[in-house]
Amino acid sequence: MLVIKIGSTIKYRDNFGCGAQRTTIVRGIQHCAMQGAKDGEAVQSIAWYAKNYGCFDLANGHWCYGKQIDVMEV
């Protein structure tokens, strides 16, 4: 099973998924009860299939929703 963990390198699209693809590292994960929420339970990892329930703090000083994540580099 593919899992996004703190420290994982991801490619995401900024500007709520409409921007250019950027590469960065995940620094924090909130597992939320609803898709599109920003506040939830702080977790160390989240399954790829559940990423849309995540809000991610990123090493580049930004954050994103799980639906903005395109690729996880392995």
PQR file with spaces between the fields and no chain letter, atoms N, CA, C, O and H, PARSE charges and radii, in Angstrom:
ATOM       1  N    MET     1       0.847   -1.173    0.000 -0.4000 1.5000
ATOM       2  CA   MET     1       0.000    0.000    0.000 -0.0000 2.0000
ATOM       3  C    MET     1       0.894    1.239    0.000  0.5500 1.7000
ATOM       4  O    MET     1       1.853    1.322    0.768 -0.5500 1.4000
ATOM       5  N    LEU     2       0.579    2.184   -0.852 -0.4000 1.5000
ATOM       6  CA   LEU     2       1.316    3.433   -0.959 -0.0000 2.0000
ATOM       7  C    LEU     2       0.870    4.378    0.154  0.5500 1.7000
ATOM       8  O    LEU     2      -0.327    4.571    0.369 -0.5500 1.4000
ATOM       9  H    LEU     2      -0.199    2.118   -1.476  0.4000 1.0000
ATOM      10  N    VAL     3       1.842    4.969    0.862 -0.4000 1.5000
ATOM      11  CA   VAL     3       1.562    5.822    2.014 -0.0000 2.0000
ATOM      12  C    VAL     3       2.357    7.117    1.889  0.5500 1.7000
ATOM      13  O    VAL     3       3.539    7.091    1.548 -0.5500 1.4000
ATOM      14  H    VAL     3       2.814    4.813    0.687  0.4000 1.0000
ATOM      15  N    ILE     4       1.717    8.237    2.162 -0.4000 1.5000
ATOM      16  CA   ILE     4       2.405    9.523    2.232 -0.0000 2.0000
ATOM      17  C    ILE     4       2.768    9.743    3.697  0.5500 1.7000
ATOM      18  O    ILE     4       1.896    9.744    4.565 -0.5500 1.4000
ATOM      19  H    ILE     4       0.756    8.258    2.439  0.4000 1.0000
ATOM      20  N    LYS     5       4.067    9.931    3.968 -0.4000 1.5000
ATOM      21  CA   LYS     5       4.548   10.105    5.337 -0.0000 2.0000
ATOM      22  C    LYS     5       5.207   11.473    5.484  0.5500 1.7000
ATOM      23  O    LYS     5       5.574   12.110    4.496 -0.5500 1.4000
ATOM      24  H    LYS     5       4.776    9.930    3.263  0.4000 1.0000
ATOM      25  N    ILE     6       5.350   11.909    6.721 -0.4000 1.5000
ATOM      26  CA   ILE     6       6.155   13.095    6.968 -0.0000 2.0000
ATOM      27  C    ILE     6       7.554   12.786    6.466  0.5500 1.7000
ATOM      28  O    ILE     6       8.133   11.760    6.824 -0.5500 1.4000
ATOM      29  H    ILE     6       5.052   11.392    7.523  0.4000 1.0000
ATOM      30  N    GLY     7       8.099   13.667    5.641 -0.4000 1.5000
ATOM      31  CA   GLY     7       9.399   13.438    5.023 -0.0000 2.0000
ATOM      32  C    GLY     7       9.316   12.959    3.584  0.5500 1.7000
ATOM      33  O    GLY     7      10.329   12.924    2.886 -0.5500 1.4000
ATOM      34  H    GLY     7       7.628   14.500    5.350  0.4000 1.0000
ATOM      35  N    SER     8       8.110   12.584    3.124 -0.4000 1.5000
ATOM      36  CA   SER     8       7.931   12.144    1.735 -0.0000 2.0000
ATOM      37  C    SER     8       8.112   13.323    0.782  0.5500 1.7000
ATOM      38  O    SER     8       7.709   14.445    1.087 -0.5500 1.4000
ATOM      39  H    SER     8       7.287   12.612    3.691  0.4000 1.0000
ATOM      40  N    THR     9       8.714   13.063   -0.359 -0.4000 1.5000
ATOM      41  CA   THR     9       8.831   14.060   -1.418 -0.0000 2.0000
ATOM      42  C    THR     9       7.636   13.904   -2.342  0.5500 1.7000
ATOM      43  O    THR     9       7.347   12.810   -2.829 -0.5500 1.4000
ATOM      44  H    THR     9       9.042   12.151   -0.607  0.4000 1.0000
ATOM      45  N    ILE    10       6.943   15.015   -2.578 -0.4000 1.5000
ATOM      46  CA   ILE    10       5.744   14.991   -3.415 -0.0000 2.0000
ATOM      47  C    ILE    10       5.828   16.043   -4.512  0.5500 1.7000
ATOM      48  O    ILE    10       6.624   16.979   -4.440 -0.5500 1.4000
ATOM      49  H    ILE    10       7.177   15.904   -2.183  0.4000 1.0000
ATOM      50  N    LYS    11       5.000   15.869   -5.518 -0.4000 1.5000
ATOM      51  CA   LYS    11       4.762   16.889   -6.527 -0.0000 2.0000
ATOM      52  C    LYS    11       3.305   17.288   -6.399  0.5500 1.7000
ATOM      53  O    LYS    11       2.409   16.445   -6.432 -0.5500 1.4000
ATOM      54  H    LYS    11       4.353   15.109   -5.576  0.4000 1.0000
ATOM      55  N    TYR    12       3.079   18.589   -6.253 -0.4000 1.5000
ATOM      56  CA   TYR    12       1.717   19.088   -6.078 -0.0000 2.0000
ATOM      57  C    TYR    12       1.519   20.312   -6.961  0.5500 1.7000
ATOM      58  O    TYR    12       2.478   20.893   -7.468 -0.5500 1.4000
ATOM      59  H    TYR    12       3.807   19.274   -6.227  0.4000 1.0000
ATOM      60  N    ARG    13       0.282   20.685   -7.132 -0.4000 1.5000
ATOM      61  CA   ARG    13      -0.052   21.884   -7.906 -0.0000 2.0000
ATOM      62  C    ARG    13      -0.572   22.942   -6.947  0.5500 1.7000
ATOM      63  O    ARG    13      -1.560   22.731   -6.243 -0.5500 1.4000
ATOM      64  H    ARG    13      -0.498   20.213   -6.720  0.4000 1.0000
ATOM      65  N    ASP    14       0.112   24.088   -6.930 -0.4000 1.5000
ATOM      66  CA   ASP    14      -0.326   25.164   -6.053 -0.0000 2.0000
ATOM      67  C    ASP    14      -1.559   25.843   -6.637  0.5500 1.7000
ATOM      68  O    ASP    14      -2.114   25.383   -7.634 -0.5500 1.4000
ATOM      69  H    ASP    14       0.914   24.259   -7.501  0.4000 1.0000
ATOM      70  N    ASN    15      -1.987   26.940   -6.012 -0.4000 1.5000
ATOM      71  CA   ASN    15      -3.152   27.690   -6.481 -0.0000 2.0000
ATOM      72  C    ASN    15      -4.397   26.794   -6.534  0.5500 1.7000
ATOM      73  O    ASN    15      -5.157   26.809   -7.502 -0.5500 1.4000
ATOM      74  H    ASN    15      -1.536   27.314   -5.201  0.4000 1.0000
ATOM      75  N    PHE    16      -4.577   26.017   -5.464 -0.4000 1.5000
ATOM      76  CA   PHE    16      -5.718   25.098   -5.322 -0.0000 2.0000
ATOM      77  C    PHE    16      -5.834   24.106   -6.475  0.5500 1.7000
ATOM      78  O    PHE    16      -6.935   23.758   -6.900 -0.5500 1.4000
ATOM      79  H    PHE    16      -3.960   26.004   -4.678  0.4000 1.0000
ATOM      80  N    GLY    17      -4.684   23.655   -6.974 -0.4000 1.5000
ATOM      81  CA   GLY    17      -4.640   22.630   -8.004 -0.0000 2.0000
ATOM      82  C    GLY    17      -4.583   23.149   -9.420  0.5500 1.7000
ATOM      83  O    GLY    17      -4.515   22.359  -10.362 -0.5500 1.4000
ATOM      84  H    GLY    17      -3.789   23.938   -6.628  0.4000 1.0000
ATOM      85  N    CYS    18      -4.610   24.477   -9.598 -0.4000 1.5000
ATOM      86  CA   CYS    18      -4.615   25.068  -10.938 -0.0000 2.0000
ATOM      87  C    CYS    18      -3.249   25.590  -11.359  0.5500 1.7000
ATOM      88  O    CYS    18      -3.068   25.969  -12.516 -0.5500 1.4000
ATOM      89  H    CYS    18      -4.665   25.118   -8.833  0.4000 1.0000
ATOM      90  N    GLY    19      -2.291   25.618  -10.451 -0.4000 1.5000
ATOM      91  CA   GLY    19      -0.983   26.204  -10.730 -0.0000 2.0000
ATOM      92  C    GLY    19       0.007   25.200  -11.293  0.5500 1.7000
ATOM      93  O    GLY    19      -0.326   24.059  -11.617 -0.5500 1.4000
ATOM      94  H    GLY    19      -2.438   25.310   -9.511  0.4000 1.0000
ATOM      95  N    ALA    20       1.225   25.673  -11.393 -0.4000 1.5000
ATOM      96  CA   ALA    20       2.319   24.842  -11.895 -0.0000 2.0000
ATOM      97  C    ALA    20       2.657   23.756  -10.879  0.5500 1.7000
ATOM      98  O    ALA    20       2.475   23.937   -9.676 -0.5500 1.4000
ATOM      99  H    ALA    20       1.495   26.600  -11.130  0.4000 1.0000
ATOM     100  N    GLN    21       3.144   22.647  -11.371 -0.4000 1.5000
ATOM     101  CA   GLN    21       3.533   21.548  -10.501 -0.0000 2.0000
ATOM     102  C    GLN    21       4.848   21.896   -9.803  0.5500 1.7000
ATOM     103  O    GLN    21       5.795   22.351  -10.444 -0.5500 1.4000
ATOM     104  H    GLN    21       3.292   22.500  -12.349  0.4000 1.0000
ATOM     105  N    ARG    22       4.900   21.680   -8.494 -0.4000 1.5000
ATOM     106  CA   ARG    22       6.084   21.968   -7.691 -0.0000 2.0000
ATOM     107  C    ARG    22       6.476   20.723   -6.910  0.5500 1.7000
ATOM     108  O    ARG    22       5.634   19.882   -6.593 -0.5500 1.4000
ATOM     109  H    ARG    22       4.130   21.310   -7.974  0.4000 1.0000
ATOM     110  N    THR    23       7.753   20.619   -6.607 -0.4000 1.5000
ATOM     111  CA   THR    23       8.257   19.507   -5.811 -0.0000 2.0000
ATOM     112  C    THR    23       8.651   20.025   -4.434  0.5500 1.7000
ATOM     113  O    THR    23       9.302   21.063   -4.322 -0.5500 1.4000
ATOM     114  H    THR    23       8.437   21.302   -6.865  0.4000 1.0000
ATOM     115  N    THR    24       8.260   19.308   -3.393 -0.4000 1.5000
ATOM     116  CA   THR    24       8.604   19.690   -2.021 -0.0000 2.0000
ATOM     117  C    THR    24       8.495   18.477   -1.107  0.5500 1.7000
ATOM     118  O    THR    24       8.180   17.374   -1.554 -0.5500 1.4000
ATOM     119  H    THR    24       7.731   18.464   -3.485  0.4000 1.0000
ATOM     120  N    ILE    25       8.755   18.692    0.168 -0.4000 1.5000
ATOM     121  CA   ILE    25       8.722   17.634    1.174 -0.0000 2.0000
ATOM     122  C    ILE    25       7.583   17.899    2.149  0.5500 1.7000
ATOM     123  O    ILE    25       7.339   19.043    2.533 -0.5500 1.4000
ATOM     124  H    ILE    25       9.010   19.588    0.531  0.4000 1.0000
ATOM     125  N    VAL    26       6.891   16.841    2.548 -0.4000 1.5000
ATOM     126  CA   VAL    26       5.794   16.941    3.518 -0.0000 2.0000
ATOM     127  C    VAL    26       6.395   17.114    4.916  0.5500 1.7000
ATOM     128  O    VAL    26       7.240   16.321    5.332 -0.5500 1.4000
ATOM     129  H    VAL    26       7.089   15.912    2.237  0.4000 1.0000
ATOM     130  N    ARG    27       5.961   18.141    5.634 -0.4000 1.5000
ATOM     131  CA   ARG    27       6.444   18.427    6.996 -0.0000 2.0000
ATOM     132  C    ARG    27       5.380   18.165    8.058  0.5500 1.7000
ATOM     133  O    ARG    27       5.711   18.046    9.238 -0.5500 1.4000
ATOM     134  H    ARG    27       5.275   18.785    5.297  0.4000 1.0000
ATOM     135  N    GLY    28       4.116   18.072    7.665 -0.4000 1.5000
ATOM     136  CA   GLY    28       3.040   17.787    8.608 -0.0000 2.0000
ATOM     137  C    GLY    28       1.802   17.327    7.872  0.5500 1.7000
ATOM     138  O    GLY    28       1.577   17.703    6.721 -0.5500 1.4000
ATOM     139  H    GLY    28       3.847   18.168    6.706  0.4000 1.0000
ATOM     140  N    ILE    29       0.991   16.507    8.539 -0.4000 1.5000
ATOM     141  CA   ILE    29      -0.238   15.976    7.932 -0.0000 2.0000
ATOM     142  C    ILE    29      -1.370   16.080    8.934  0.5500 1.7000
ATOM     143  O    ILE    29      -1.228   15.669   10.086 -0.5500 1.4000
ATOM     144  H    ILE    29       1.174   16.201    9.474  0.4000 1.0000
ATOM     145  N    GLN    30      -2.490   16.629    8.499 -0.4000 1.5000
ATOM     146  CA   GLN    30      -3.729   16.646    9.270 -0.0000 2.0000
ATOM     147  C    GLN    30      -4.715   15.710    8.566  0.5500 1.7000
ATOM     148  O    GLN    30      -5.022   15.909    7.390 -0.5500 1.4000
ATOM     149  H    GLN    30      -2.605   16.964    7.564  0.4000 1.0000
ATOM     150  N    HIS    31      -5.208   14.699    9.268 -0.4000 1.5000
ATOM     151  CA   HIS    31      -6.236   13.819    8.721 -0.0000 2.0000
ATOM     152  C    HIS    31      -7.586   14.390    9.135  0.5500 1.7000
ATOM     153  O    HIS    31      -7.911   14.427   10.321 -0.5500 1.4000
ATOM     154  H    HIS    31      -4.959   14.538   10.223  0.4000 1.0000
ATOM     155  N    CYS    32      -8.366   14.832    8.164 -0.4000 1.5000
ATOM     156  CA   CYS    32      -9.613   15.557    8.410 -0.0000 2.0000
ATOM     157  C    CYS    32     -10.823   14.653    8.193  0.5500 1.7000
ATOM     158  O    CYS    32     -10.762   13.690    7.428 -0.5500 1.4000
ATOM     159  H    CYS    32      -8.102   14.802    7.200  0.4000 1.0000
ATOM     160  N    ALA    33     -11.905   14.968    8.864 -0.4000 1.5000
ATOM     161  CA   ALA    33     -13.136   14.182    8.741 -0.0000 2.0000
ATOM     162  C    ALA    33     -13.810   14.383    7.386  0.5500 1.7000
ATOM     163  O    ALA    33     -14.499   13.489    6.893 -0.5500 1.4000
ATOM     164  H    ALA    33     -11.954   15.750    9.486  0.4000 1.0000
ATOM     165  N    MET    34     -13.611   15.558    6.783 -0.4000 1.5000
ATOM     166  CA   MET    34     -14.236   15.863    5.499 -0.0000 2.0000
ATOM     167  C    MET    34     -13.179   16.317    4.491  0.5500 1.7000
ATOM     168  O    MET    34     -12.186   16.942    4.864 -0.5500 1.4000
ATOM     169  H    MET    34     -13.051   16.284    7.183  0.4000 1.0000
ATOM     170  N    GLN    35     -13.394   16.003    3.228 -0.4000 1.5000
ATOM     171  CA   GLN    35     -12.509   16.492    2.177 -0.0000 2.0000
ATOM     172  C    GLN    35     -12.592   18.010    2.117  0.5500 1.7000
ATOM     173  O    GLN    35     -13.675   18.582    2.238 -0.5500 1.4000
ATOM     174  H    GLN    35     -14.201   15.496    2.925  0.4000 1.0000
ATOM     175  N    GLY    36     -11.457   18.655    1.931 -0.4000 1.5000
ATOM     176  CA   GLY    36     -11.423   20.100    1.822 -0.0000 2.0000
ATOM     177  C    GLY    36     -11.344   20.820    3.156  0.5500 1.7000
ATOM     178  O    GLY    36     -11.336   22.050    3.193 -0.5500 1.4000
ATOM     179  H    GLY    36     -10.578   18.189    1.833  0.4000 1.0000
ATOM     180  N    ALA    37     -11.285   20.074    4.254 -0.4000 1.5000
ATOM     181  CA   ALA    37     -11.123   20.698    5.571 -0.0000 2.0000
ATOM     182  C    ALA    37      -9.638   20.918    5.845  0.5500 1.7000
ATOM     183  O    ALA    37      -8.789   20.228    5.281 -0.5500 1.4000
ATOM     184  H    ALA    37     -11.291   19.075    4.225  0.4000 1.0000
ATOM     185  N    LYS    38      -9.328   21.879    6.710 -0.4000 1.5000
ATOM     186  CA   LYS    38      -7.934   22.169    7.037 -0.0000 2.0000
ATOM     187  C    LYS    38      -7.546   21.677    8.424  0.5500 1.7000
ATOM     188  O    LYS    38      -6.363   21.476    8.695 -0.5500 1.4000
ATOM     189  H    LYS    38     -10.018   22.439    7.169  0.4000 1.0000
ATOM     190  N    ASP    39      -8.506   21.482    9.291 -0.4000 1.5000
ATOM     191  CA   ASP    39      -8.220   21.091   10.666 -0.0000 2.0000
ATOM     192  C    ASP    39      -8.663   19.657   10.900  0.5500 1.7000
ATOM     193  O    ASP    39      -9.769   19.257   10.539 -0.5500 1.4000
ATOM     194  H    ASP    39      -9.467   21.646    9.070  0.4000 1.0000
ATOM     195  N    GLY    40      -7.775   18.904   11.510 -0.4000 1.5000
ATOM     196  CA   GLY    40      -8.079   17.517   11.812 -0.0000 2.0000
ATOM     197  C    GLY    40      -7.089   16.988   12.823  0.5500 1.7000
ATOM     198  O    GLY    40      -6.506   17.746   13.598 -0.5500 1.4000
ATOM     199  H    GLY    40      -6.876   19.229   11.804  0.4000 1.0000
ATOM     200  N    GLU    41      -6.907   15.697   12.810 -0.4000 1.5000
ATOM     201  CA   GLU    41      -5.988   15.035   13.726 -0.0000 2.0000
ATOM     202  C    GLU    41      -4.599   14.974   13.095  0.5500 1.7000
ATOM     203  O    GLU    41      -4.446   14.523   11.960 -0.5500 1.4000
ATOM     204  H    GLU    41      -7.381   15.081   12.180  0.4000 1.0000
ATOM     205  N    ALA    42      -3.600   15.424   13.828 -0.4000 1.5000
ATOM     206  CA   ALA    42      -2.218   15.340   13.339 -0.0000 2.0000
ATOM     207  C    ALA    42      -1.806   13.871   13.302  0.5500 1.7000
ATOM     208  O    ALA    42      -1.935   13.152   14.292 -0.5500 1.4000
ATOM     209  H    ALA    42      -3.724   15.790   14.751  0.4000 1.0000
ATOM     210  N    VAL    43      -1.307   13.436   12.140 -0.4000 1.5000
ATOM     211  CA   VAL    43      -0.879   12.048   11.958 -0.0000 2.0000
ATOM     212  C    VAL    43       0.511   12.030   11.328  0.5500 1.7000
ATOM     213  O    VAL    43       0.965   13.035   10.781 -0.5500 1.4000
ATOM     214  H    VAL    43      -1.202   14.020   11.335  0.4000 1.0000
ATOM     215  N    GLN    44       1.177   10.894   11.408 -0.4000 1.5000
ATOM     216  CA   GLN    44       2.509   10.720   10.828 -0.0000 2.0000
ATOM     217  C    GLN    44       2.448   10.296    9.370  0.5500 1.7000
ATOM     218  O    GLN    44       3.391   10.524    8.612 -0.5500 1.4000
ATOM     219  H    GLN    44       0.808   10.078   11.852  0.4000 1.0000
ATOM     220  N    SER    45       1.327    9.671    8.972 -0.4000 1.5000
ATOM     221  CA   SER    45       1.198    9.182    7.594 -0.0000 2.0000
ATOM     222  C    SER    45      -0.279    9.056    7.234  0.5500 1.7000
ATOM     223  O    SER    45      -1.155    9.050    8.098 -0.5500 1.4000
ATOM     224  H    SER    45       0.561    9.485    9.588  0.4000 1.0000
ATOM     225  N    ILE    46      -0.523    8.956    5.924 -0.4000 1.5000
ATOM     226  CA   ILE    46      -1.882    8.766    5.421 -0.0000 2.0000
ATOM     227  C    ILE    46      -1.788    7.931    4.146  0.5500 1.7000
ATOM     228  O    ILE    46      -0.886    8.132    3.333 -0.5500 1.4000
ATOM     229  H    ILE    46       0.189    8.961    5.222  0.4000 1.0000
ATOM     230  N    ALA    47      -2.710    7.003    3.975 -0.4000 1.5000
ATOM     231  CA   ALA    47      -2.708    6.151    2.784 -0.0000 2.0000
ATOM     232  C    ALA    47      -2.990    6.989    1.536  0.5500 1.7000
ATOM     233  O    ALA    47      -3.750    7.956    1.584 -0.5500 1.4000
ATOM     234  H    ALA    47      -3.443    6.839    4.636  0.4000 1.0000
ATOM     235  N    TRP    48      -2.373    6.608    0.429 -0.4000 1.5000
ATOM     236  CA   TRP    48      -2.553    7.345   -0.825 -0.0000 2.0000
ATOM     237  C    TRP    48      -4.035    7.449   -1.191  0.5500 1.7000
ATOM     238  O    TRP    48      -4.489    8.504   -1.634 -0.5500 1.4000
ATOM     239  H    TRP    48      -1.755    5.822    0.390  0.4000 1.0000
ATOM     240  N    TYR    49      -4.790    6.367   -1.010 -0.4000 1.5000
ATOM     241  CA   TYR    49      -6.205    6.387   -1.399 -0.0000 2.0000
ATOM     242  C    TYR    49      -7.030    7.323   -0.509  0.5500 1.7000
ATOM     243  O    TYR    49      -8.145    7.689   -0.881 -0.5500 1.4000
ATOM     244  H    TYR    49      -4.422    5.510   -0.650  0.4000 1.0000
ATOM     245  N    ALA    50      -6.505    7.718    0.662 -0.4000 1.5000
ATOM     246  CA   ALA    50      -7.222    8.613    1.575 -0.0000 2.0000
ATOM     247  C    ALA    50      -6.644   10.024    1.567  0.5500 1.7000
ATOM     248  O    ALA    50      -7.011   10.841    2.411 -0.5500 1.4000
ATOM     249  H    ALA    50      -5.600    7.421    0.964  0.4000 1.0000
ATOM     250  N    LYS    51      -5.746   10.326    0.628 -0.4000 1.5000
ATOM     251  CA   LYS    51      -5.054   11.620    0.630 -0.0000 2.0000
ATOM     252  C    LYS    51      -6.005   12.804    0.511  0.5500 1.7000
ATOM     253  O    LYS    51      -5.676   13.894    0.979 -0.5500 1.4000
ATOM     254  H    LYS    51      -5.448    9.663   -0.058  0.4000 1.0000
ATOM     255  N    ASN    52      -7.166   12.626   -0.095 -0.4000 1.5000
ATOM     256  CA   ASN    52      -8.115   13.730   -0.232 -0.0000 2.0000
ATOM     257  C    ASN    52      -8.710   14.162    1.108  0.5500 1.7000
ATOM     258  O    ASN    52      -9.346   15.213    1.196 -0.5500 1.4000
ATOM     259  H    ASN    52      -7.433   11.741   -0.475  0.4000 1.0000
ATOM     260  N    TYR    53      -8.504   13.360    2.145 -0.4000 1.5000
ATOM     261  CA   TYR    53      -8.929   13.717    3.499 -0.0000 2.0000
ATOM     262  C    TYR    53      -7.780   14.344    4.284  0.5500 1.7000
ATOM     263  O    TYR    53      -7.891   14.549    5.493 -0.5500 1.4000
ATOM     264  H    TYR    53      -7.988   12.507    2.074  0.4000 1.0000
ATOM     265  N    GLY    54      -6.677   14.647    3.601 -0.4000 1.5000
ATOM     266  CA   GLY    54      -5.515   15.220    4.256 -0.0000 2.0000
ATOM     267  C    GLY    54      -5.297   16.678    3.902  0.5500 1.7000
ATOM     268  O    GLY    54      -5.655   17.140    2.819 -0.5500 1.4000
ATOM     269  H    GLY    54      -6.586   14.481    2.619  0.4000 1.0000
ATOM     270  N    CYS    55      -4.703   17.384    4.841 -0.4000 1.5000
ATOM     271  CA   CYS    55      -4.198   18.733    4.615 -0.0000 2.0000
ATOM     272  C    CYS    55      -2.726   18.669    4.998  0.5500 1.7000
ATOM     273  O    CYS    55      -2.391   18.235    6.100 -0.5500 1.4000
ATOM     274  H    CYS    55      -4.412   17.008    5.721  0.4000 1.0000
ATOM     275  N    PHE    56      -1.851   19.094    4.104 -0.4000 1.5000
ATOM     276  CA   PHE    56      -0.423   18.859    4.233 -0.0000 2.0000
ATOM     277  C    PHE    56       0.349   20.161    4.400  0.5500 1.7000
ATOM     278  O    PHE    56       0.184   21.095    3.616 -0.5500 1.4000
ATOM     279  H    PHE    56      -2.123   19.446    3.209  0.4000 1.0000
ATOM     280  N    ASP    57       1.194   20.215    5.429 -0.4000 1.5000
ATOM     281  CA   ASP    57       2.135   21.322    5.596 -0.0000 2.0000
ATOM     282  C    ASP    57       3.399   20.951    4.829  0.5500 1.7000
ATOM     283  O    ASP    57       3.878   19.820    4.916 -0.5500 1.4000
ATOM     284  H    ASP    57       1.328   19.456    6.066  0.4000 1.0000
ATOM     285  N    LEU    58       3.930   21.904    4.084 -0.4000 1.5000
ATOM     286  CA   LEU    58       5.024   21.614    3.166 -0.0000 2.0000
ATOM     287  C    LEU    58       6.298   22.359    3.549  0.5500 1.7000
ATOM     288  O    LEU    58       6.239   23.414    4.181 -0.5500 1.4000
ATOM     289  H    LEU    58       3.541   22.823    4.014  0.4000 1.0000
ATOM     290  N    ALA    59       7.445   21.812    3.169 -0.4000 1.5000
ATOM     291  CA   ALA    59       8.741   22.382    3.514 -0.0000 2.0000
ATOM     292  C    ALA    59       8.987   23.734    2.851  0.5500 1.7000
ATOM     293  O    ALA    59       9.842   24.490    3.311 -0.5500 1.4000
ATOM     294  H    ALA    59       7.493   20.955    2.656  0.4000 1.0000
ATOM     295  N    ASN    60       8.269   24.054    1.796 -0.4000 1.5000
ATOM     296  CA   ASN    60       8.469   25.330    1.103 -0.0000 2.0000
ATOM     297  C    ASN    60       7.651   26.467    1.727  0.5500 1.7000
ATOM     298  O    ASN    60       7.562   27.556    1.160 -0.5500 1.4000
ATOM     299  H    ASN    60       7.573   23.440    1.422  0.4000 1.0000
ATOM     300  N    GLY    61       7.054   26.204    2.901 -0.4000 1.5000
ATOM     301  CA   GLY    61       6.301   27.239    3.604 -0.0000 2.0000
ATOM     302  C    GLY    61       4.836   27.314    3.223  0.5500 1.7000
ATOM     303  O    GLY    61       4.106   28.157    3.745 -0.5500 1.4000
ATOM     304  H    GLY    61       7.126   25.319    3.361  0.4000 1.0000
ATOM     305  N    HIS    62       4.398   26.460    2.333 -0.4000 1.5000
ATOM     306  CA   HIS    62       3.007   26.445    1.899 -0.0000 2.0000
ATOM     307  C    HIS    62       2.296   25.231    2.489  0.5500 1.7000
ATOM     308  O    HIS    62       2.899   24.441    3.215 -0.5500 1.4000
ATOM     309  H    HIS    62       4.991   25.775    1.909  0.4000 1.0000
ATOM     310  N    TRP    63       1.028   25.093    2.176 -0.4000 1.5000
ATOM     311  CA   TRP    63       0.242   23.921    2.531 -0.0000 2.0000
ATOM     312  C    TRP    63      -0.605   23.569    1.326  0.5500 1.7000
ATOM     313  O    TRP    63      -0.785   24.387    0.424 -0.5500 1.4000
ATOM     314  H    TRP    63       0.538   25.736    1.586  0.4000 1.0000
ATOM     315  N    CYS    64      -1.124   22.358    1.310 -0.4000 1.5000
ATOM     316  CA   CYS    64      -2.010   21.959    0.214 -0.0000 2.0000
ATOM     317  C    CYS    64      -2.991   20.909    0.702  0.5500 1.7000
ATOM     318  O    CYS    64      -2.762   20.235    1.706 -0.5500 1.4000
ATOM     319  H    CYS    64      -0.978   21.693    2.043  0.4000 1.0000
ATOM     320  N    TYR    65      -4.084   20.788   -0.030 -0.4000 1.5000
ATOM     321  CA   TYR    65      -5.028   19.697    0.169 -0.0000 2.0000
ATOM     322  C    TYR    65      -4.511   18.462   -0.561  0.5500 1.7000
ATOM     323  O    TYR    65      -3.714   18.569   -1.493 -0.5500 1.4000
ATOM     324  H    TYR    65      -4.270   21.335   -0.846  0.4000 1.0000
ATOM     325  N    GLY    66      -4.967   17.303   -0.135 -0.4000 1.5000
ATOM     326  CA   GLY    66      -4.538   16.064   -0.766 -0.0000 2.0000
ATOM     327  C    GLY    66      -4.864   15.983   -2.240  0.5500 1.7000
ATOM     328  O    GLY    66      -4.111   15.382   -3.007 -0.5500 1.4000
ATOM     329  H    GLY    66      -5.615   17.216    0.621  0.4000 1.0000
ATOM     330  N    LYS    67      -5.981   16.581   -2.656 -0.4000 1.5000
ATOM     331  CA   LYS    67      -6.361   16.519   -4.069 -0.0000 2.0000
ATOM     332  C    LYS    67      -5.375   17.277   -4.960  0.5500 1.7000
ATOM     333  O    LYS    67      -5.371   17.077   -6.174 -0.5500 1.4000
ATOM     334  H    LYS    67      -6.593   17.070   -2.034  0.4000 1.0000
ATOM     335  N    GLN    68      -4.540   18.143   -4.381 -0.4000 1.5000
ATOM     336  CA   GLN    68      -3.556   18.881   -5.148 -0.0000 2.0000
ATOM     337  C    GLN    68      -2.283   18.073   -5.402  0.5500 1.7000
ATOM     338  O    GLN    68      -1.453   18.466   -6.222 -0.5500 1.4000
ATOM     339  H    GLN    68      -4.543   18.306   -3.394  0.4000 1.0000
ATOM     340  N    ILE    69      -2.127   16.947   -4.704 -0.4000 1.5000
ATOM     341  CA   ILE    69      -0.926   16.130   -4.856 -0.0000 2.0000
ATOM     342  C    ILE    69      -1.073   15.229   -6.060  0.5500 1.7000
ATOM     343  O    ILE    69      -2.009   14.433   -6.144 -0.5500 1.4000
ATOM     344  H    ILE    69      -2.802   16.628   -4.038  0.4000 1.0000
ATOM     345  N    ASP    70      -0.128   15.359   -7.010 -0.4000 1.5000
ATOM     346  CA   ASP    70      -0.159   14.567   -8.241 -0.0000 2.0000
ATOM     347  C    ASP    70       0.650   13.277   -8.094  0.5500 1.7000
ATOM     348  O    ASP    70       0.194   12.205   -8.491 -0.5500 1.4000
ATOM     349  H    ASP    70       0.632   16.006   -6.942  0.4000 1.0000
ATOM     350  N    VAL    71       1.839   13.386   -7.527 -0.4000 1.5000
ATOM     351  CA   VAL    71       2.803   12.284   -7.531 -0.0000 2.0000
ATOM     352  C    VAL    71       3.549   12.271   -6.213  0.5500 1.7000
ATOM     353  O    VAL    71       3.810   13.319   -5.623 -0.5500 1.4000
ATOM     354  H    VAL    71       2.209   14.257   -7.205  0.4000 1.0000
ATOM     355  N    MET    72       3.888   11.081   -5.758 -0.4000 1.5000
ATOM     356  CA   MET    72       4.804   10.935   -4.638 -0.0000 2.0000
ATOM     357  C    MET    72       6.048   10.257   -5.168  0.5500 1.7000
ATOM     358  O    MET    72       5.969    9.178   -5.755 -0.5500 1.4000
ATOM     359  H    MET    72       3.676   10.230   -6.237  0.4000 1.0000
ATOM     360  N    GLU    73       7.197   10.879   -4.965 -0.4000 1.5000
ATOM     361  CA   GLU    73       8.450   10.291   -5.438 -0.0000 2.0000
ATOM     362  C    GLU    73       8.896    9.218   -4.463  0.5500 1.7000
ATOM     363  O    GLU    73       8.913    9.433   -3.251 -0.5500 1.4000
ATOM     364  H    GLU    73       7.261   11.756   -4.488  0.4000 1.0000
ATOM     365  N    VAL    74       9.255    8.062   -5.001 -0.4000 1.5000
ATOM     366  CA   VAL    74       9.652    6.931   -4.157 -0.0000 2.0000
ATOM     367  C    VAL    74      11.152    6.823   -4.133  0.5500 1.7000
ATOM     368  O    VAL    74      11.697    5.933   -3.479 -0.5500 1.4000
ATOM     369  H    VAL    74       9.241    7.887   -5.985  0.4000 1.0000
